[in-house]
Structure formats: structure tokens, C-alpha cells
């Protein structure tokens, strides 16, 4: 067998291995879309600088993508960058080598993210980008030797010497791109990459103090002005309604005539937001069957919306509400046993859909399942714990995040594994992620937000920890951070700079503010509570255990915090603006 054929077979096996690796990680559809977008954008950067030999932002962008998204997505971004850019520059026998080498750059980025907790200093990021550029260049030199028929040292030395000036340019330009834009792109991807499991119409209005990026677009200025006008309007009308405003009263006032809830007050009803609003109100003591707007209750709306439910994620979200309403798995959709359907979707290894998030909420949605079923799911979950003690959305090896770790901690307790080492390590991971403001981010460096903080609080409560005693240096606890986000109308802001999807965020935050964790016990029925009823907002929570988590919502169908689409748009605009 010739050396060229042998090296080609090894290269093909490596590429196929990378593709299978990414596929077997069961990436959500929108993570696949993000990987494809980043791959195309990285390739576009290379094409844009085609007139400048060896000057390309591709290496830096792939490195950052790997650091933010993990090794398998990082490999996929690098491979796609080479393939897509060669559509313009020309395909050839060099394409597979470029795909493999840039794929390895993505894996190197994931390793860098792992050792730096996804917070690499700017200088270190630049140095690693330069090293990756050198390795890429020398790998391409080796590919030419391989294609010529043999690994002759003299041939390689000659090619390396001739290409040294170009290799140095590639290394320097990669370091510059990484230093100038790398940390900013990394922060955006960390905030965005884990929020890909729900989408909704409408734009996000930035807060009036948001700082627009350096003059490349007027869109941030328009958003800031819009936010200022919104804040001014709110300031004029707030005094008339501020007295009785609370998260509970806000949710009651946001209910639609069909009994459902939208992303915000007045928005069209949606099963996701209806479920999370109902769960938040249940934590505050209001049975979903008693929360009415006109003749329709929240439970009525959910029953109508649940007729087409089939995926494990949607079944879990629906069953969580059914448990709080006390109607049981057979009482939601006539003629169907949603609990039996969910159990039928459990795999032989105990998981649901082979994903951490869906499995965690499967446990929480089936408190009445047999002990053996819950134990199997609990064992599978514990085996997916990462070395840092946290859990990711899909499987072991993906980036850990606060949302999933909080949800898994609840599920481990519900499955009878609350006193295990896995639970203790997950709790330590959560405590280690607390920011100085008392809140917690989705992932390290992403900035605190209400939904991640709520997940963490629920996990702490499930593990027997008092979140009020987990205090940052500033003296703020996670509960204090959440209370600080309550707006004059009673809604809970997603973060200090964003009021997005207030119904969703408020519903999830209310569970934490009421110190409840999943699964919620049945809420006693009471007299009808209407959206206009003032007494409902101040009622005391009903007894019973309540467990809640943000991610499962959207990810498992329950609901996940709203992604910061404006952040991704700004970062993409910066890259495209400077590249083009």
C-alpha cells in the first residue's frame, strides 16, 4: 500500500470519526444551526482575506468556537469552515487536510476552555491561536509531502523553509484576531450557545444604559433609544400600579382570555409560557385550575394546547403542571395516559432521549414511577457528571452549566441519590459559579441572570441548602439577586440589562422566590382566582414540595431562559464588519 493511500485512509477515518463524534453527542437542532453558521462565517472570513496570503481570522474563530461550545462542535465548526471557504477558493485533495486540521483547532479550543474554566486571558488566547496557526501550517506542509508520495524529511524541510514567511504571517494574524475579538466573541457564544432550545417572535429591547458597539451600525443606538422610551413610559404609569405589584400579581394580570400565557403580557398564548406561568403560580399557592381569565383557566388552556403533545420533553412539561393541578397523567388529554407514554420513551440505560436535561425532567415529571425506573435514570444521570462537578445539556463531556446542574441536582434527590458524592459535587459546582452580585450565570463569565439563578436556588433547596446563606463578597445572596430584579410592574427581569420574555422569566423566578423545587405537590383548590383579583397576588403559598428548573422548560419542553439574540447579532456584526 502506498504512503499516499495510507495517509489518505487515516485522514478519512479521522474526519469520519469527528463527524460521528458530533452526531453521537445528540446536538439539539439549533446547536447544529449555530455550528453551521459559525462554520460558514469562519469560512467567509478566510475568503474575504484571500487577497492577503496567510492572513485569515479562521483559526482564531474556530479556536473560540471550540472553547465556547466544546470539542465535538468545535471540530465541526473547523471542518465546515474549510469546506465552505473552498467553495470559493477551490476544492482539491488539500480540502480534507484543512478540514481535519481546523477541526483539531476547534478541539484545542475546547481544551483551552476546559483548563481556564472558559475564561482564557486575552494574551493566552492570542498565544494559543498563534501556536494553532503554526501547527495548521506545518500540517499542510506535511500534506503536500504525503500527496507527493512519501514522508521524505528533505521534502518536508524544503517546504517548511520555503513557507516560513507565510506561516509567520498566519500565526501573527491569528494572534491579532484572537486578541482583538476573541474574548468578546467567546462571551457572546457562552451566553448564546446554551440558549438554543426555544425561539419566539419579536425583538428584545435593550436597557437604556446599554453601550452600543463602536459605530458600525445604528441598530444598537435604535435599541437604546427604544429602551429609553420604554423606560420613560413605564416611569409615567408605574406609580398608579406599583402598590400591589408582585411577581404573582404580574403573572395573574398577564393571563390571556383563553386562559393561556404568552411570552409577555398581551402576547399570543403558547404552551411553553403557559406551563411555566402555571408552575410559578402553583408555587405561590394557586392551583392551575383556579387561575381564570373570563371562563377559561390555565389548566383549560394547557389541556387544549397538549392535544398534540408527543415528545418526551413536551410530555414532561405537561406532567409537571398536571401534578400541581392534581389531575394526574390521565386527566390532561382524554383517552391518553401521558405518564405511561413518557415511561415508554425511557431507554434501556435509564435515560430519556439520551440527554441529561430530558432525563432529569423525566425523573421530576414521574414521581409516581416505580423505584427501579427512577433508580435507573438516576444512575445514568450520575454517570454523566463532568470532572468539574457540573452537568451539561446532553452528555458527559459537554460544557457544564448552571441550569442543567441545578435541574440534575433536583432529579438526583428525587431519585434517591441526594446524599451521594455526585450530589455533593454538583452543589459545590453551583456554589463556585456565584458572581459578586449574588446571582449565577448560565456558564462562567456569562453574567448573572434570573433563570440560571433560579435553577441554582432550586437545586440548593433540593439538596437541603439554604440559598439565603450562600452569600457573595458583596453580601448578596442568590435570593437577594432575584429580588433585585423585580420591576415596578411585578415582573422579574432576565438580567439588569434585559427585560426579555417577562412571563417566562417571572414564572421560573417565582418558583425560586417561593423556595420550591420540583416535583410540585398537588396545590389545594380554592375559590376562583381571576387575573383581576387583588387577593390572589398576596396569598400565601400552599404547602407541598415544589421543584423547578429553567432549562428543562425549553430544553425538555419545560422552558429555558430566553437567548440574548441581540448579543449574537452584535458579535456577528462586529466580525463581519471588520472582516469585510
Secondary structure, 3 states (H helix, E strand, C coil): CCHHHHHHHHHHHHHHHHHHHHHHCCCCHHHHHHHHHHHHHHHHHHHHCCCCCCCCCHHHHHHHHHHHHCHHHHHHHHHHHHHHHHHHHCCCCCHHHHHHHHHHHHHHHHHHHHHCCCCCCHHHHHHHHHHHHHHHHHHHHHHHHHHHCCCCHHHHHHHHHHHHHHHHHHHHHHHHHHHHHHHHHHHHHHHHHCCCCCCCCCCCCECCCCCCCCCCCCHHHHHHHHHHHHHHHHHHHHHHHHHHCCHHHHHHHCCCCCCCCCCCCCCCCCHHHHHHHHHHHHHCCCCHHHEEECCEEHHHHHHHHHHHCCCHHHHHHHHHHHHHHCCCCCCCCCCCCHHHHHHHCECCCCCECCCHHHHHHHHHHCCCCCHHHHHHHHHHHHHCCCCCCCECCCCCCCCCEHHHHHHHHHHHHHCCCCCCHHHHHHHHHHHHCECCCCCEECCCCCCECHHHHHHHHHHHHHCCCCHHHCECCCCCEHHHHHHCCECCCCCECCECCECCCHHHHHHHHHHHHCCCCCCCCCCCCCCCEECCCHHHHCCCCCCCCCCCCCHHHHHCCCCCCCCCHHHHHHHHHHHHHHHC
